[in-house]
Amino acid sequence: MKLGLAFSDFSWDVPTERLGPLLADLAGRADDAGFDSLWVMDHFFQIYLSGRPPESPLPEAYATLGFLAAHTRRVRLGTLVTSVAYRHPGVLLKQVTSLDVFSGGRMYFGIGAGAHIDPEPMGPGTRWEAEGLGIPFPRLGERFERLEETLRIAELMWSEDQSVYEGKHYTLMRTLNSPNSIQRPHPPILVAGGGERKTLRMVARYADACNISDMPEIGLGNDVAHKLDVLRKHCADLGRDYAEIEKTVGMRYDPERVDRFRDRVHELAELGFDHAMLAPTVPWTAESLANLAELLPEIHAL
């Protein structure tokens, strides 16, 4: 099993000018220690599931990935995950492709429909980032339509085809993408979410990896074995080889409960998960990374 780290909490008690050097140091340590991947959330305000207020520091995802790429040499990178509503697909795919080029072919393309609900407006002082920053955020049904269109556009932009794309929500008159990705035919596409009718079917149709949450303590994820069974059925229906899909799982990591984490990751490996991504309950430190790195041989052997 692979092990990835999510940089989702930037609330270190340091001046703002120290955030860059601190993140560079931690990313370099993770790279040298042999962790398999580094992830960032594609959010603009800190989310309530982190336990932090919306004002808690949270840098923009793709700028952060460019910074991480420059301060690492082998670890893979991605968003966990981009909301399809936040960027036009042509721009988004150029961003991911450029990062793949400049990182030497280390990017994942992580994408999803965004929030699994239709948030209600909160008005001034909102903690909801799309409302706060004035970003159009369609209802969930439309976001799923846009997600599928984005995945179809990705097929064109990562091919040699420069055809016109005309969909319900997007029209691209020339799907030119130069330079194209180092990874061919494209960076691995990771579609996140456990929705059984739409999300997991899109995984079977378009993706190289799924991401299913195993964080019941914060209300995200339950019965992950059942979700894999659903994905297996969609693959059978579509004629897709289930074994081709990387099964990734999102987990919370508490440095004070390492034994519990070790037991759970063994269970998840037995279910068939290939790659665990860990969101910390507190910001990563050199010490917590070093302690976790001691488990890497055991986890990689699963």
N, C-alpha and C positions, 0 to 999 in steps of 0.2 A: 504494500500500500504506500502511496505517496502522501506527503504531508506538506500542506501549504499554510501560510500565515496571512491573516487579514489585518491590514493596518486600518482599523475602523475607529479608533479612539486616539485622538491627538492631544488629549488634555494633560500633557506633561506640565509639571510646574516649572516651566522655564520661560524666559522672555521670548517673544515672537522671533527675534533674530536667531535664536538657538534652535528653532524647530528644524531648519534645513540640515545643519550639521548633525543633530541628534538622529533624524530619520536616516541620513546617509550612513551613519555609523551602525545603526541597527540593521539596515538592509545589507550592508557589507558583512556583518556578522552572520546573518541568516544565510547569505550566499556561500560564505566560506564553510559554514557548518554542514551544508548539504541538504538544507530544506529544498523542496521541489518547486514551490511557487510562492509568489507574493500577490496579494489582492487588495484592492481598494473598493470602497462603496462609491457608487455614482449618485451621491446626494450633495445638496448645496447647503442645507441646514443639517445639524446633527439630528438623528432620528430618535424617537422616544424609546425604542426597543434597546438602545444602548444604555439607558439609564441616565443619560446626560441631558442637560437642557439644550434647546435648539441653538443657543448662543455659543455652545462649546466649539472649539476650533475644529474646522473640517475643510481642508483644501480641496480644490476642484480635482476630479478624478484623473483626467487625461494629462493635465499638467504634472500631477504627482507621478503618474506612470512614466512620463518622460524623465523626470528626476530620478526615479528608481532605476530606470534602464541605464542611465549614465553612471550610476554608482554600484552596479552589479555586473557580473560577467556571464553567469550560467543559469541562474534561477529564472523560471518562467513567470510571466506577468499577465494580469488581467483585471477587469472590473467584475465585481460580484454584486450586482450586475448593472449594466446600463438600462435605464428605463427607455423604452422605445419612444416615449413622448418627448424626451429632452433634446434630441438632436435630429436634424434632417438626415435621412439615411445616407445620402451622398457624402455629406460632411463627416458623419460618423465613420463610414467605411474608409474615407481618406485618413482620418485620425488613426484608426487601428492599423491600417496598412503602413503609414509612416512610422509608427512605433515599431512595427514588425521589422521594417527595414533598418532602423537605427539601433534596434536592440540585437540585431543579428539573427532574427527569426525566433523570438521568444514570446510572442504575444498569443494570448487567447482572445477570442471575440465573445465576451460575455454579455448576454442580452436577455431581456424579459419584458413582460407587459407592464411592469411597474406595480404599484400598489394593487393588492387583490380586492380592494374596495373602491368605491367612488367617494372620495373625501368630500365632506360638506364644507362650504366656505366658512371661515372663522372671522374674517374682517381684520381691521388693524391689530397688529401685534400677533398675527397668526403664527403658529409653529409649523404650518404646512408650507414647504419650500416653493412649490409651484405657484400657489396663490401669492406668497410673499414676494417672489421675484417676477411675477406677471408672466409665467410660462404657461401657455395653453396646455391643458391636461384633459384630453377627451375621456369620456366614460369608458369603462372597462371593455365593453363589447367592441368599441371602435379601436381601442388600443390593441386588442388581439388581431384585428384586421390589419392594423399598421405593422404589427410584429411580423405577420406572415409576409406582407409585402416587402419589409426590410430584408427578410431572409431570402426572398427571391431576387431582390436587387443585389444582395451580396453574391449570389451565384454568378450574376453577370459581371459585376465589378472585379471579381477575382478570377475571371476567365479572360480569354483574349477577345471576347465578344463585346462590341461597343454599340449594341443595338439600342433602339429606343425602348424605354420601359414606360408603359402606360397602365396605371392601376387606378383603383378607386380614390386613393388618397395621395399618391405621388405620381409625378410624371418626370422622367429624366430623358432628355433628348439625345444624350450620348453618355454611355456609362464608361467613360475613359477613366483609367486609374493607373497613372504612371508617376513614379515607378511602382510596379506591382509588388506584392508581398514576396519576401524571401521564402517563406513556407509555401510549398505548392502541394496540392492545388490552392490551398488557402490556410490561414491560421485556423486552429481548431475552433469550431463554433460551439459555444456552451449556452444552452437555453436553460434558464433557471425557473424553478417552480414545480409544484406538485399537483397542479390542476389536472384532473384525470381525463377530461373530455377534450380539452384544447391544448394545454401546455405540453403534456407528455406525448400527445400525438404529433405535435410539431417537432419535439425531440426526435421521434422515430423517423419523421419525414426529412428533416433538414440538418440535424445537429450531429456533432462528433462527441458531445458530452452533455449529460444532464447535471443539474444540481438540485438536490433535495435537502430540505432543512431537517435537522435533528436537534431542535432546540425547544422541547416542550416546556421548559421552565420559563420561557418568555412568550409562549403561545405560538411558536413556529414549528410545525412539523409533528406528526404523530404517525405511527404505523408505516415506517419507511419501507419495510418489507413488502407491504401491500402496494406501495407506489412502484416498486420495481416490478411486481407482477403485472401491474397495469401497463407499464412501459413494454414489458415482454409481449403482452397481447397486441399492443399497437404495432410493434415490430412485425409480429406474425401476420397481422392484417395487411400491412403495407409491403411485405416481402423484404423487410430489412433484417440484416443479421444483428441480433441483439448484442452479440459479443463485440461488435465493432464500436459500441458506444461506451465511452468512459463514464463510469458511475461515480460522481462526486457528491460529497455530503458536507453540508455546513454545520459546524458545531461551535458551541461556546466552550472556552477554555478558562478554567479557574486555576491559577498557579498553586492555590492552596489545596486543590483536590486532584492531584496528579494520578493517584491510584484509580479513582473513579473514571478519569479520562482513559487510562490505559485499558481498563476492563471494557469500556464502551467501544473503543476503537477496534478491539479484538472482535466484539460482537458484530460490528458493522462490516468488517472484513469478511467474516463468515457469511454474511448476507449477500456479499458480492460487490461491495463498494471498493473502488480502486484508489480513491484520492479524498482525503479529509482536509477541509479548509477550516482553520480555527480562528474565531473571533474572540479576543481576550475580554475578560470581565473587567480588567484594568489595563491601562496602556502597557505595551511591551516594554521590557527593560533588558539590559544586557544580561542580568542575572536570570530572568525568566526564560529568555531565549536559550541560554547555556544549559539550564536545567532540562528544558524540553529537548534540546539537541541530544542529550544523553539517551533518549528513547528512540532516536532515529534508526539505529541498526535493528532494533526489535520491530519497529513499525514497518520499515522497508522489507523485512523478511516475511510479513504477513501475506 
